């Protein structure tokens, strides 16, 4: 059984920063990839960033240079540091393990005001 619990969302002004955390339980770190996705109202859920157990990262073009994904294997936690936030970053952010057909957290709302 895998559980993913996100925290750290909220309301921030454009240009501000937020840090999301995802605490994982279960045998998640026996496997490779953890990621963050986001879904804005009326839109599909898209990958924001993901990271392998070895630390290799992948980012959506829209967040490159602004967001940083990292993980702490000892704490079973994955992070998303979001800087220079824009109103278009507003969405529910979901932690994910093992891709779209894998496991999901409950989501955390990020709202960026202009």
C-alpha positions as CSV (number, residue, x, y, z in Angstrom):
1,X,0.0,0.0,0.0
2,X,1.2,3.5,-0.9
3,X,0.1,6.7,0.7
4,X,1.2,10.2,-0.5
5,X,0.3,13.2,1.6
6,X,1.0,16.7,0.2
7,X,1.4,19.9,2.2
8,X,2.6,23.5,1.6
9,X,0.0,24.9,-0.8
10,X,-1.6,28.3,-0.3
11,X,-2.1,31.8,-1.7
12,X,0.8,33.8,-2.9
13,X,1.3,36.9,-5.0
14,X,2.9,36.8,-8.4
15,X,6.7,36.6,-8.1
16,X,6.5,34.9,-4.7
17,X,7.6,31.4,-3.7
18,X,6.1,28.3,-2.2
19,X,7.5,24.9,-1.2
20,X,5.4,21.8,-1.5
21,X,6.2,18.6,0.4
22,X,5.0,15.1,-0.1
23,X,5.4,12.5,2.6
24,X,5.3,9.0,1.2
25,X,4.7,5.8,3.1
26,X,5.0,2.3,1.8
27,X,7.7,0.8,-0.3
28,X,7.9,3.8,-2.6
29,X,11.6,4.2,-2.4
30,X,12.2,0.7,-3.6
31,X,11.2,2.2,-7.0
32,X,12.4,4.9,-9.1
33,X,10.2,7.9,-9.9
34,X,8.3,10.4,-7.9
35,X,6.7,13.4,-9.4
36,X,4.5,16.4,-9.2
37,X,1.5,17.1,-11.5
38,X,-0.9,19.9,-11.6
39,X,-4.5,20.4,-12.8
40,X,-6.1,23.8,-13.4
41,X,-9.9,24.1,-13.6
42,X,-11.1,22.8,-16.9
43,X,-7.7,21.5,-17.9
44,X,-6.0,18.1,-17.9
45,X,-3.6,17.0,-15.3
46,X,-0.1,17.6,-16.5
47,X,3.4,16.7,-15.3
48,X,5.3,19.5,-13.6
49,X,8.4,17.7,-12.6
50,X,9.7,14.3,-11.6
51,X,12.8,12.8,-10.1
52,X,14.4,9.4,-10.0
53,X,15.8,7.7,-6.9
54,X,19.2,8.6,-8.2
55,X,18.3,12.3,-8.5
56,X,17.8,12.7,-12.2
57,X,15.1,15.3,-12.9
58,X,12.7,16.2,-15.6
59,X,10.7,19.5,-15.9
60,X,7.9,20.8,-17.9
61,X,9.1,23.6,-20.2
62,X,6.8,26.1,-18.5
63,X,8.5,25.7,-15.1
64,X,12.1,25.2,-16.1
65,X,14.4,27.7,-14.2
66,X,11.7,28.5,-11.7
67,X,10.8,25.2,-10.0
68,X,13.1,22.7,-8.4
69,X,12.2,19.1,-7.5
70,X,14.2,17.3,-4.9
71,X,13.9,14.3,-2.6
72,X,15.1,13.0,0.7
73,X,15.2,9.3,0.6
74,X,15.9,9.1,4.4
75,X,12.7,11.0,5.1
76,X,10.6,9.5,2.3
77,X,9.8,12.9,1.2
78,X,9.8,14.7,-2.2
79,X,9.7,18.5,-2.5
80,X,8.8,21.1,-5.1
81,X,10.4,24.5,-4.6
82,X,8.4,27.0,-6.7
83,X,9.9,30.4,-7.3
84,X,8.9,33.4,-9.4
85,X,5.3,32.1,-9.4
86,X,2.9,33.3,-12.0
87,X,-0.9,33.4,-12.1
88,X,-0.9,30.6,-14.7
89,X,0.7,28.4,-12.1
90,X,-2.6,28.4,-10.2
91,X,-3.8,24.8,-9.9
92,X,-4.2,21.8,-7.6
93,X,-0.8,20.1,-7.3
94,X,-0.6,16.4,-6.9
95,X,2.2,14.2,-5.7
96,X,2.6,11.1,-7.8
97,X,4.4,7.8,-7.6
98,X,4.9,5.5,-10.6
99,X,3.3,7.7,-13.3
100,X,-0.3,8.4,-14.3
101,X,-1.4,4.8,-13.7
102,X,0.3,4.8,-10.3
103,X,-0.6,6.4,-6.9
104,X,-1.7,9.9,-6.2
105,X,-1.9,12.2,-3.2
106,X,-5.0,14.1,-2.3
107,X,-3.7,17.3,-3.9
108,X,-2.9,20.8,-2.5
109,X,-4.2,24.0,-3.9
110,X,-1.8,26.7,-5.1
111,X,-3.2,30.1,-6.0
112,X,-1.1,32.8,-7.4
113,X,-2.7,36.3,-7.5
114,X,-1.7,38.9,-10.0
